[in-house]
Amino acid sequence: MTQKHETPVMVTRSSMPPFQEYVEMLKPIWDSCWLTNMGEYHERFREELKQYLGTPNLELFVNGHTALELSIQALELTGHTAHGSCYPGGERTPRFCVGDAPEVITTPFSFSSTTHAIVRNGLKPVFCDINDRDYTIDVDRIEALITERTRAIVPVHVYGNLCDVDRIQEIADRHRLKVVYDAAHAFGEEWRGTGVAEFGDVSMFSFHATKVFHSIEGGAASFRDPALKDRLYQLKNFGITGYESVEYVGANGKMNEFQAAMGLCNLRYVDREIGKRKRLAERYREHLEGVAGIRLCAPRDGMKYNYAYMPVVFDGYRANRDQIFAMLAEHNIFARKYFYPCINSYACYRDQYDPGETPVAQRIASQVLTLPLYAELPLETVDEICGLILSC
């Protein structure tokens, strides 16, 4: 019988570079006292990321959410407020209320950041359902949601599963819409030899500590139009355009030198880390693939994966998702209900939306569990987790 782990097994754990390597990078920061405001490491990190991701245009940010929010702002989609929430009737819980604002089509099956970035730009999210194969936005449902107020599509590469980028771009071109990808899960991936940073008008990456690649906190935006470079740079620096000139309502979105140093260190090892993740994901598949009532995302031909997550859908299995979640927790193994609930069920949005209009997203959200996956996870622990699941 499997014993309870003395040390918790979390759903993820940050990959770390060799300690001394990072420490050595800190000395120049101490010597220069240049801690932030686009220092030497910031500029080196940006250039090395551009090379790794295969994109000519990229800007760094303090985190992925800020990268997404300011990228949407930079595209000037004509939202009418800076922060699209209000407090109706004296309620303490802010409720979304942007009325007839310009619309952005997105998915409810994502982390909260995706929709919040839209709303905080004074734009109205219009939720499109997902497909039940890889849980990305259902491209067959997008066009029915386009109206004269639609300005953009914000799809999400979910769990590292890339959206149907070709179909989305074709739809966007035909309707003259912008495309902004939430690529927080897709660092380093490719579709038919093209890096994910090259899709859409903008692709946002998150370098949060729990991601495949991290800079402690951090984020980036790659972009098609070189004219966005100055705008993004200025928006992340309070809208400052000169020593005595502030032309935009910007934010403080600058990545600091400690983050950039961590990013530079981790970038040297990211391919090795992805290789370790691949081995673990394959071990999970050896145990769980083909088991009745358990569904795994099938690898897609033509894709280079980063093995960011290990989502498992319990659909008709003898134990449901919540029972599996609780059973693993009893053994000190902590999976995650990711994503649950759907965004259109959140307290701040639910009065404006009917979650029943995205039934696939609601169903998957109630069935999916992401299992522990990180580079240093022992294969024996994967065996144990799968054994516990299959013993239910």
Protein Blocks (a to p, Z undefined) as FASTA:
>chain_A
ZZddfbacdfbdcddddfklmmmmmmmmmmnopaggoiaklmmmmmmmmmmnopabdcdd
fbfklmmmmmmmmnonopabfblcddehhiabdcddehjaccddddfbdcfklmmmmmmn
opacddddddfklopacfklmmmmpcfkbcbdcdddehhiacdfklmmmmmmmnopacdd
dfklmgoiaeehiafklgcjbdcddfbfkbmbdghiacddddfblmlmmmmmmmmnoopa
bfkbcfbdcddfbdcfklmmmmmmmmmmmmmmmmmmmmmmmmmmmmmgopahiacdddde
hiacehlaccdddehiabdfklmmmmmmmnopacdddddddfklgfklmmmpcfklmmml
mmmmmmgccddddfklcfklmmmmmmmmmmZZ
